[in-house]
Amino acid sequence: MISRRERALNYAILTVFAALALVPLLGVVASALTPAAQSSPSFTWPDRLDLGNFATAWKQGHFATYLTSSLLVAVSVVVLTATLAILAGFSFAHFDYPGRSLLFYVTLIGLMVPPEAFVIPLYFNLRDTGLTDSYWSLILPQTAQSLAFSVFWMRNFFRSVPAGIIEAARLDGASDWRLLWRILVPTSRPALLTMAMLVFMWTWNEFLLPLVMITDENKRTAPLGLAFFQSEHTTQYSLLAAASIIVALPVVALYVFLQRHFISGMLSGAVKG
């Protein structure tokens, strides 16, 4: 049992860390709502709220185009990664074939390779195949980047499914394909949604690949567009804060919408070996 003093100390520590995380965010929101004439690089509370900064940033920054590009790339990466991770995770978890363990550990090497290590040769490879300056130059590499974690995640979840469920399905004559898509995938919803959210967030926030691969302004992703917007409005702090919120809002909204599934997936057996 936790004593009252220990509980109070825990809440005090959590409150301090929550404040350290929330105060900068409140500063960004306050700056975004500050009239342009009063904008300042320091934390200031505006005399009046000005929502016009969001409209100005949206129009001047062409964020409608950038957000559309980011959404297209992120959704495509999530769908491809989830499909491949489900198939590979099921194979590593329940099939027995020569080299299975070696292949799994080779796949995990992808967790240790930073994008900076391969982005230049990747650029030349994609340029030779005519894929640079296209959405495929972002979708395919980021799918490959996300696969190592996603395969590990789904493989561990499938291994945590009680053996009795799988044996009962086998006795009922279920094929491997039906076992996977009719039984295991529906039960993996929390883990699958958690994985999808993490992959979406990583893809949405990716900056290096779009910077190297994309030159067409209409194909810029939101973080890349924000960087160009920042270089053009270096001292207009209210517009920069508003633009930052516009770019971050889709990920925040997705987390709020899937929060219950995200927490359930993190706490479930999805990460049990």
Secondary structure as a PSIPRED ss2 file (coil, helix, strand):
# PSIPRED VFORMAT (PSIPRED V4.0)

   1 M C   1.000  0.000  0.000
   2 I C   1.000  0.000  0.000
   3 S C   1.000  0.000  0.000
   4 R H   0.000  1.000  0.000
   5 R H   0.000  1.000  0.000
   6 E H   0.000  1.000  0.000
   7 R H   0.000  1.000  0.000
   8 A H   0.000  1.000  0.000
   9 L H   0.000  1.000  0.000
  10 N H   0.000  1.000  0.000
  11 Y H   0.000  1.000  0.000
  12 A H   0.000  1.000  0.000
  13 I H   0.000  1.000  0.000
  14 L H   0.000  1.000  0.000
  15 T H   0.000  1.000  0.000
  16 V H   0.000  1.000  0.000
  17 F H   0.000  1.000  0.000
  18 A H   0.000  1.000  0.000
  19 A H   0.000  1.000  0.000
  20 L H   0.000  1.000  0.000
  21 A H   0.000  1.000  0.000
  22 L H   0.000  1.000  0.000
  23 V H   0.000  1.000  0.000
  24 P H   0.000  1.000  0.000
  25 L H   0.000  1.000  0.000
  26 L H   0.000  1.000  0.000
  27 G H   0.000  1.000  0.000
  28 V H   0.000  1.000  0.000
  29 V H   0.000  1.000  0.000
  30 A H   0.000  1.000  0.000
  31 S H   0.000  1.000  0.000
  32 A H   0.000  1.000  0.000
  33 L C   1.000  0.000  0.000
  34 T C   1.000  0.000  0.000
  35 P C   1.000  0.000  0.000
  36 A H   0.000  1.000  0.000
  37 A H   0.000  1.000  0.000
  38 Q H   0.000  1.000  0.000
  39 S C   1.000  0.000  0.000
  40 S C   1.000  0.000  0.000
  41 P C   1.000  0.000  0.000
  42 S C   1.000  0.000  0.000
  43 F C   1.000  0.000  0.000
  44 T C   1.000  0.000  0.000
  45 W C   1.000  0.000  0.000
  46 P C   1.000  0.000  0.000
  47 D C   1.000  0.000  0.000
  48 R C   1.000  0.000  0.000
  49 L C   1.000  0.000  0.000
  50 D C   1.000  0.000  0.000
  51 L C   1.000  0.000  0.000
  52 G H   0.000  1.000  0.000
  53 N H   0.000  1.000  0.000
  54 F H   0.000  1.000  0.000
  55 A H   0.000  1.000  0.000
  56 T H   0.000  1.000  0.000
  57 A H   0.000  1.000  0.000
  58 W H   0.000  1.000  0.000
  59 K H   0.000  1.000  0.000
  60 Q H   0.000  1.000  0.000
  61 G C   1.000  0.000  0.000
  62 H C   1.000  0.000  0.000
  63 F H   0.000  1.000  0.000
  64 A H   0.000  1.000  0.000
  65 T H   0.000  1.000  0.000
  66 Y H   0.000  1.000  0.000
  67 L H   0.000  1.000  0.000
  68 T H   0.000  1.000  0.000
  69 S H   0.000  1.000  0.000
  70 S H   0.000  1.000  0.000
  71 L H   0.000  1.000  0.000
  72 L H   0.000  1.000  0.000
  73 V H   0.000  1.000  0.000
  74 A H   0.000  1.000  0.000
  75 V H   0.000  1.000  0.000
  76 S H   0.000  1.000  0.000
  77 V H   0.000  1.000  0.000
  78 V H   0.000  1.000  0.000
  79 V H   0.000  1.000  0.000
  80 L H   0.000  1.000  0.000
  81 T H   0.000  1.000  0.000
  82 A H   0.000  1.000  0.000
  83 T H   0.000  1.000  0.000
  84 L H   0.000  1.000  0.000
  85 A H   0.000  1.000  0.000
  86 I H   0.000  1.000  0.000
  87 L H   0.000  1.000  0.000
  88 A H   0.000  1.000  0.000
  89 G H   0.000  1.000  0.000
  90 F H   0.000  1.000  0.000
  91 S H   0.000  1.000  0.000
  92 F H   0.000  1.000  0.000
  93 A H   0.000  1.000  0.000
  94 H H   0.000  1.000  0.000
  95 F C   1.000  0.000  0.000
  96 D C   1.000  0.000  0.000
  97 Y C   1.000  0.000  0.000
  98 P C   1.000  0.000  0.000
  99 G C   1.000  0.000  0.000
 100 R H   0.000  1.000  0.000
 101 S H   0.000  1.000  0.000
 102 L H   0.000  1.000  0.000
 103 L H   0.000  1.000  0.000
 104 F H   0.000  1.000  0.000
 105 Y H   0.000  1.000  0.000
 106 V H   0.000  1.000  0.000
 107 T H   0.000  1.000  0.000
 108 L H   0.000  1.000  0.000
 109 I H   0.000  1.000  0.000
 110 G H   0.000  1.000  0.000
 111 L H   0.000  1.000  0.000
 112 M C   1.000  0.000  0.000
 113 V C   1.000  0.000  0.000
 114 P C   1.000  0.000  0.000
 115 P H   0.000  1.000  0.000
 116 E H   0.000  1.000  0.000
 117 A H   0.000  1.000  0.000
 118 F C   1.000  0.000  0.000
 119 V H   0.000  1.000  0.000
 120 I H   0.000  1.000  0.000
 121 P H   0.000  1.000  0.000
 122 L H   0.000  1.000  0.000
 123 Y H   0.000  1.000  0.000
 124 F H   0.000  1.000  0.000
 125 N H   0.000  1.000  0.000
 126 L H   0.000  1.000  0.000
 127 R H   0.000  1.000  0.000
 128 D H   0.000  1.000  0.000
 129 T C   1.000  0.000  0.000
 130 G C   1.000  0.000  0.000
 131 L C   1.000  0.000  0.000
 132 T C   1.000  0.000  0.000
 133 D C   1.000  0.000  0.000
 134 S C   1.000  0.000  0.000
 135 Y C   1.000  0.000  0.000
 136 W H   0.000  1.000  0.000
 137 S H   0.000  1.000  0.000
 138 L H   0.000  1.000  0.000
 139 I H   0.000  1.000  0.000
 140 L H   0.000  1.000  0.000
 141 P H   0.000  1.000  0.000
 142 Q H   0.000  1.000  0.000
 143 T H   0.000  1.000  0.000
 144 A H   0.000  1.000  0.000
 145 Q H   0.000  1.000  0.000
 146 S H   0.000  1.000  0.000
 147 L H   0.000  1.000  0.000
 148 A H   0.000  1.000  0.000
 149 F H   0.000  1.000  0.000
 150 S H   0.000  1.000  0.000
 151 V H   0.000  1.000  0.000
 152 F H   0.000  1.000  0.000
 153 W H   0.000  1.000  0.000
 154 M H   0.000  1.000  0.000
 155 R H   0.000  1.000  0.000
 156 N H   0.000  1.000  0.000
 157 F H   0.000  1.000  0.000
 158 F H   0.000  1.000  0.000
 159 R H   0.000  1.000  0.000
 160 S H   0.000  1.000  0.000
 161 V C   1.000  0.000  0.000
 162 P C   1.000  0.000  0.000
 163 A H   0.000  1.000  0.000
 164 G H   0.000  1.000  0.000
 165 I H   0.000  1.000  0.000
 166 I H   0.000  1.000  0.000
 167 E H   0.000  1.000  0.000
 168 A H   0.000  1.000  0.000
 169 A H   0.000  1.000  0.000
 170 R H   0.000  1.000  0.000
 171 L H   0.000  1.000  0.000
 172 D C   1.000  0.000  0.000
 173 G C   1.000  0.000  0.000
 174 A C   1.000  0.000  0.000
 175 S C   1.000  0.000  0.000
 176 D H   0.000  1.000  0.000
 177 W H   0.000  1.000  0.000
 178 R H   0.000  1.000  0.000
 179 L H   0.000  1.000  0.000
 180 L H   0.000  1.000  0.000
 181 W H   0.000  1.000  0.000
 182 R H   0.000  1.000  0.000
 183 I H   0.000  1.000  0.000
 184 L H   0.000  1.000  0.000
 185 V H   0.000  1.000  0.000
 186 P H   0.000  1.000  0.000
 187 T H   0.000  1.000  0.000
 188 S C   1.000  0.000  0.000
 189 R H   0.000  1.000  0.000
 190 P H   0.000  1.000  0.000
 191 A H   0.000  1.000  0.000
 192 L H   0.000  1.000  0.000
 193 L H   0.000  1.000  0.000
 194 T H   0.000  1.000  0.000
 195 M H   0.000  1.000  0.000
 196 A H   0.000  1.000  0.000
 197 M H   0.000  1.000  0.000
 198 L H   0.000  1.000  0.000
 199 V H   0.000  1.000  0.000
 200 F H   0.000  1.000  0.000
 201 M H   0.000  1.000  0.000
 202 W H   0.000  1.000  0.000
 203 T H   0.000  1.000  0.000
 204 W H   0.000  1.000  0.000
 205 N H   0.000  1.000  0.000
 206 E C   1.000  0.000  0.000
 207 F C   1.000  0.000  0.000
 208 L H   0.000  1.000  0.000
 209 L H   0.000  1.000  0.000
 210 P H   0.000  1.000  0.000
 211 L H   0.000  1.000  0.000
 212 V H   0.000  1.000  0.000
 213 M H   0.000  1.000  0.000
 214 I C   1.000  0.000  0.000
 215 T C   1.000  0.000  0.000
 216 D C   1.000  0.000  0.000
 217 E H   0.000  1.000  0.000
 218 N H   0.000  1.000  0.000
 219 K H   0.000  1.000  0.000
 220 R C   1.000  0.000  0.000
 221 T C   1.000  0.000  0.000
 222 A H   0.000  1.000  0.000
 223 P H   0.000  1.000  0.000
 224 L H   0.000  1.000  0.000
 225 G H   0.000  1.000  0.000
 226 L H   0.000  1.000  0.000
 227 A H   0.000  1.000  0.000
 228 F H   0.000  1.000  0.000
 229 F H   0.000  1.000  0.000
 230 Q H   0.000  1.000  0.000
 231 S H   0.000  1.000  0.000
 232 E H   0.000  1.000  0.000
 233 H C   1.000  0.000  0.000
 234 T C   1.000  0.000  0.000
 235 T C   1.000  0.000  0.000
 236 Q C   1.000  0.000  0.000
 237 Y H   0.000  1.000  0.000
 238 S H   0.000  1.000  0.000
 239 L H   0.000  1.000  0.000
 240 L H   0.000  1.000  0.000
 241 A H   0.000  1.000  0.000
 242 A H   0.000  1.000  0.000
 243 A H   0.000  1.000  0.000
 244 S H   0.000  1.000  0.000
 245 I H   0.000  1.000  0.000
 246 I H   0.000  1.000  0.000
 247 V H   0.000  1.000  0.000
 248 A H   0.000  1.000  0.000
 249 L H   0.000  1.000  0.000
 250 P H   0.000  1.000  0.000
 251 V H   0.000  1.000  0.000
 252 V H   0.000  1.000  0.000
 253 A H   0.000  1.000  0.000
 254 L H   0.000  1.000  0.000
 255 Y H   0.000  1.000  0.000
 256 V H   0.000  1.000  0.000
 257 F H   0.000  1.000  0.000
 258 L C   1.000  0.000  0.000
 259 Q H   0.000  1.000  0.000
 260 R H   0.000  1.000  0.000
 261 H H   0.000  1.000  0.000
 262 F H   0.000  1.000  0.000
 263 I H   0.000  1.000  0.000
 264 S H   0.000  1.000  0.000
 265 G H   0.000  1.000  0.000
 266 M H   0.000  1.000  0.000
 267 L H   0.000  1.000  0.000
 268 S C   1.000  0.000  0.000
 269 G H   0.000  1.000  0.000
 270 A H   0.000  1.000  0.000
 271 V H   0.000  1.000  0.000
 272 K C   1.000  0.000  0.000
 273 G C   1.000  0.000  0.000
